[in-house]
């Protein structure tokens, strides 16, 4: 299964670019180029989703989890 998220990237008034993902509150990134801003945002989304997954799985018995979820 593959999901898609939105990346909004705009120029910063101080130079460079900033990016945010409206589907993942708190996920934002910045960079000198659009590519850097996208990569920064991708890493932020991955960290937030990984943290939420850990919270979700906490307390579940091991037999309830078949295989680990990989966030790339």
PyMOL commands that set and color helices and strands:
alter all, ss='L'
color gray80, all
select helices_A, chain A and resi 34-57+62-64
alter helices_A, ss='H'
color red, helices_A
select strands_A, chain A and resi 8-11+17-20+28-31
alter strands_A, ss='S'
color yellow, strands_A
deselect
rebuild
show_as cartoon
